[in-house]
Amino acid sequence: MGTFGPAEAIAALSMGADFVQSRQQAKAANRAATAQAAAETERIRRQQKIASDERRKKLRRVLAQQRARFGAAGISGGGSRSAVLGGLATEADRDIANTRAEAEDRINHINRDLQLSTRRNLLEASRPIKRWAFQQFSRLLERPPLLK
């Protein structure tokens, strides 16, 4: 096996500095991706809340209109009236639940993408040092043996 000389020491120091720099770049990219994912998640949650609030307001208006119609028609509280009003409320609740589920699906997708991006950035940061180690090992194999 060969010796570890000045050229190898300089190459190792250079590779170490490159590795530290690429690691810092990967961490910075991960912080930026995390901030972007958090902002996108917050935007989705805000939109979902607005949509739910609007749907509830619409439900209150529709229920009030329906009650007024029933009152004008002389229909008092009872089976048909309760069934119609309950059906409207159930439909609104179902719409709100669907909107919430869609928002959570989008948020989960964002979080999965963030995890993949983080792993990819860290993997990319470690590639140069693996390549350097392989080159050094290959050089050692190419050198003539010290003992015959």
C-alpha positions in Angstrom: 0.0 0.0 0.0 1.1 3.6 -0.6 1.7 6.4 1.8 -0.3 9.3 2.6 1.8 12.2 1.3 1.4 16.0 1.0 -0.6 15.8 -2.2 -3.1 13.5 -0.6 -3.2 15.7 2.5 -4.0 18.8 0.4 -6.6 16.8 -1.6 -8.2 15.6 1.7 -8.3 19.2 3.1 -9.7 20.5 -0.1 -12.3 17.8 -0.2 -13.2 18.4 3.4 -13.7 22.1 2.8 -15.8 21.3 -0.3 -17.9 18.9 1.8 -18.5 21.4 4.5 -19.5 24.0 2.0 -21.9 21.7 0.1 -23.3 20.6 3.5 -24.0 24.2 4.4 -25.6 24.8 1.0 -27.8 21.8 1.5 -28.8 23.0 4.9 -29.6 26.5 3.5 -31.7 24.9 0.7 -33.5 22.8 3.3 -34.3 25.8 5.4 -35.6 27.6 2.4 -37.7 24.6 1.3 -39.1 24.3 4.9 -40.1 28.0 5.0 -41.7 27.7 1.6 -43.6 24.6 2.6 -44.8 26.3 5.8 -46.0 29.3 3.9 -47.8 27.1 1.4 -49.4 25.0 4.2 -50.5 28.2 6.0 -52.0 29.5 2.7 -54.0 26.3 2.2 -55.3 26.3 5.7 -56.3 29.9 5.5 -58.1 29.2 2.2 -59.9 26.2 3.7 -61.0 28.2 6.7 -62.4 31.0 4.5 -64.2 28.4 2.4 -65.7 26.7 5.5 -66.8 30.1 6.9 -68.4 31.1 3.7 -70.2 27.7 3.4 -71.5 28.2 7.0 -72.7 31.7 6.2 -74.4 30.4 3.1 -76.1 27.7 5.1 -77.4 30.2 7.6 -78.9 32.3 4.8 -80.4 29.3 3.1 -81.9 28.0 6.3 -83.4 31.4 7.1 -84.9 31.6 3.6 -86.3 28.1 3.9 -87.8 28.8 7.3 -89.4 32.0 5.9 -90.8 30.0 3.0 -92.2 27.4 5.3 -93.7 30.1 7.5 -95.3 31.9 4.5 -96.7 28.6 3.4 -98.1 27.9 6.9 -96.0 24.9 7.5 -95.1 24.6 11.2 -92.2 22.7 12.7 -92.5 19.1 12.1 -91.3 16.1 10.0 -91.0 17.6 6.5 -89.7 20.9 7.6 -87.1 19.3 10.0 -86.0 16.8 7.3 -85.5 19.6 4.7 -83.5 21.8 7.1 -81.6 18.9 8.5 -80.7 17.8 4.9 -79.4 21.2 4.1 -77.2 21.2 7.2 -75.9 17.7 6.5 -75.0 18.7 3.0 -73.1 21.7 4.2 -71.3 19.7 6.8 -70.3 17.2 4.1 -69.0 19.9 1.8 -67.0 21.4 4.6 -65.5 18.0 5.5 -64.6 17.4 1.8 -62.9 20.7 1.6 -61.0 20.0 4.8 -59.9 16.6 3.5 -58.8 18.0 0.2 -56.7 20.7 2.0 -55.1 18.0 4.2 -54.3 16.0 1.2 -52.5 19.0 -0.4 -50.7 19.7 2.8 -49.6 16.0 3.1 -48.3 16.2 -0.5 -46.3 19.3 0.3 -44.8 17.7 3.4 -43.8 14.5 1.4 -42.2 16.7 -1.2 -40.3 18.6 1.5 -39.0 15.3 3.0 -37.9 14.1 -0.4 -36.2 17.4 -1.1 -34.4 17.3 2.2 -33.1 13.8 1.7 -32.0 14.6 -1.9 -30.1 17.8 -0.7 -28.3 15.9 2.0 -27.5 13.0 -0.5 -26.1 15.5 -3.0 -24.0 17.1 -0.3 -22.4 13.7 0.5 -21.6 12.6 -3.1 -18.3 14.6 -3.5 -16.7 13.0 -0.4 -17.8 9.5 -1.6 -16.4 10.2 -5.0 -13.1 11.4 -3.5 -12.8 8.3 -1.2 -13.4 6.0 -4.2 -10.7 7.8 -6.2 -8.2 7.5 -3.3 -9.0 3.9 -2.9 -8.5 3.3 -6.7 -5.2 5.1 -6.6 -4.0 2.9 -3.7 -4.9 -0.2 -5.8 -3.0 1.1 -8.8 0.3 1.6 -6.9 2.8 -1.2 -6.9 3.1 -3.2 -3.7 5.8 -2.2 -1.2 6.6 -5.9 -0.4 7.1 -8.6 -3.0 
